[in-house]
Structure formats: structure tokens, C-alpha cells
Amino acid sequence: MDVQKQTEIVLAWELYEQGLSKSAIARRLGRHRETIIEWIKAIEQQGLTAFVEASQQACKVPRPARQVDALVKRHIWAVRERASTTVVGRRSPTFWSVNTASG
């Protein structure tokens, strides 16, 4: 766990002890309210030091890399190639662009 997350956990607990609501703590730290609720609950059960130490160990668990099967990749590329050409043989700019307009 990085130092920033450790600091956020300790700060969340200190703010909670000062009487701030869990929603206010979440807004102040830029975290989801449910995350703060889980942190506070765990700290109340384990204690602050034990929770921080447990969180450090939890973050060291190796996770498998996400990989897409080679056959699936080939199929996706084939579909993209077919969809990227128009009747006149030019690439369609709308296929490759992302619509960022909000409505």
C-alpha cells in the first residue's frame, strides 16, 4: 500500500472521530462512501494500526494479468478490418473515433 492510502485511512478515522459524517469524509477524500464505511467498520473491529497493517498485506497479493485469447484478438481485428472500410474503400472515421458528446 502506498503512503497516500495509509494517510487517507488515518485521516478518515480522525475525521470520523471528530464527528464528520461518512459522506462528508468520502467527499473530502475523493473516495466512495462505501469505501469509507468499510474502513470505519474494520477500524472499529480491528483497531487502526491492525487495519492499516492488514491493508498493507492485502495490497501485496499478486494478481494475474488480464489477457485476451489470441483467437478472440484475431476475430476482433477481422471484424474491425471489415467494418473500417466503406463502399469506396476508405476507412470510416466514425468507426475509430469515440463519441464524447454528452446528452
SVG drawing of the C-alpha trace seen along z (x, -y; Angstrom):
<svg xmlns="http://www.w3.org/2000/svg" viewBox="-29 -18 33 37">
<polyline fill="none" stroke="black" stroke-width="0.4" points="0.0,0.0 1.3,-3.4 1.8,-6.2 -1.1,-8.2 -3.6,-5.4 -2.3,-5.0 -2.6,-8.7 -6.2,-8.6 -7.2,-5.8 -5.7,-7.5 -7.3,-10.9 -10.7,-9.2 -10.6,-7.7 -9.5,-11.1 -12.3,-12.9 -14.8,-10.3 -13.7,-10.6 -14.2,-14.4 -17.8,-13.8 -17.8,-14.2 -20.3,-12.1 -19.1,-9.2 -20.5,-11.0 -18.5,-14.2 -15.4,-12.2 -15.8,-10.5 -16.3,-13.8 -13.3,-15.3 -11.0,-12.4 -12.4,-11.8 -13.4,-8.2 -16.7,-6.4 -18.9,-6.5 -19.0,-2.7 -15.2,-2.6 -15.2,-4.9 -18.0,-2.8 -15.9,0.3 -12.7,-1.4 -14.5,-2.7 -16.2,0.6 -12.9,2.5 -11.1,0.0 -13.7,0.3 -13.3,4.1 -9.5,4.4 -8.1,1.1 -6.4,-1.5 -2.9,0.0 -4.1,3.5 -6.3,2.4 -3.5,0.4 -1.1,3.4 -3.8,5.8 -4.4,3.4 -0.7,3.3 -0.6,7.1 -3.7,7.2 -2.2,5.0 0.8,7.3 -1.2,10.2 -0.1,10.9 -2.9,10.6 -2.8,12.4 -2.5,10.2 -5.6,9.8 -5.1,11.3 -7.4,11.8 -7.1,15.2 -5.3,15.0 -8.2,16.3 -10.5,13.7 -8.0,11.0 -7.8,12.2 -11.6,12.3 -11.8,8.7 -9.2,7.5 -11.0,9.2 -14.3,7.6 -12.6,4.2 -11.0,4.5 -14.3,5.4 -16.1,2.6 -13.4,0.0 -13.8,-0.1 -16.7,-1.8 -18.1,-1.1 -15.5,-3.3 -12.6,-1.7 -11.8,-4.4 -11.7,-4.0 -14.7,-5.2 -13.6,-7.9 -16.7,-7.4 -15.8,-3.7 -12.4,-4.6 -13.5,-7.7 -15.1,-7.8 -18.2,-9.9 -17.5,-12.3 -20.7,-14.3 -22.8,-14.2 -26.5,-14.5"/>
</svg>
